[in-house]
Amino acid sequence: MTLTTASAHCPEIMTNVVDLPCQSCDTGQSLAAKGFCCRDFRSTLGSFATGVTVITALTADGEPIGMTISSFNSVSLDPPLILWSLALSSPALEAFRSARHYAVNVLAADQQAISNRFAARSGDRFAGVPRRTGLGGVPLLEGCCAWFECSNEAQYPGGDHLIFVGHVESFAQGEAASPLIFHGARYRQLETLATSDN
């Protein structure tokens, strides 16, 4: 295993420097882990392929909110628990933190535009998007591979993110067979492999 501590994008790490800023990091934040280059760390994390989801909920005023999230994962079968995380800097953090319910909409391969829309920082994300109402009035996006409707079970600090654990109260699979995949900072799609009987 190779641990990158310097690259063309990040400065050489000195042994006596604890929080060295990465010159090309788009967040402008200092490195918290001595010896890690943030750009290289993010790039290496991108080697792990993930599905793409949109988490939806309602604000305290009853307005729909949604964000594209790739940090979704299963936690437990009994009880049925899932998790996802959201940056502490997100403007939607307090709305999701106080929401009683939220839904995980697992995007299908043909929903890249939906992913981009809910990842955007501005605009009406729900305008023209087909949806129906789920538990607690939470919007469910149509055309997805799957839906998990959750109560907001617990939240845990996780560095610069907040980790949400949801208790699944209802779930369903959609008709879309192929999920939207994200890998290496790009959208991907599953290839159907030919099978043979011999």
HELIX and SHEET records of a PDB file:
HELIX    1   1 CYS A   38  LEU A   45  1                                   8    
HELIX    2   2 LEU A   93  SER A   98  1                                   6    
HELIX    3   3 GLN A  112  ALA A  119  1                                   8    
HELIX    4   4 LEU A  135  GLY A  137  5                                   3    
SHEET    1   A 3 THR A  50  GLY A  51  0                                        
SHEET    2   A 3 LEU A 180  HIS A 183 -1                                        
SHEET    3   A 3 ARG A 186  GLN A 189 -1                                        
SHEET    1   B 7 PRO A  64  ILE A  69  0                                        
SHEET    2   B 7 THR A  53  LEU A  58 -1                                        
SHEET    3   B 7 HIS A 101  VAL A 106 -1                                        
SHEET    4   B 7 ALA A 146  GLY A 158 -1                                        
SHEET    5   B 7 HIS A 161  GLN A 173 -1                                        
SHEET    6   B 7 LEU A  81  ALA A  87 -1                                        
SHEET    7   B 7 ASN A  73  SER A  76 -1                                        
SHEET    1   C 2 ARG A 131  THR A 133  0                                        
SHEET    2   C 2 PRO A 139  LEU A 141 -1                                        
END                                                                             
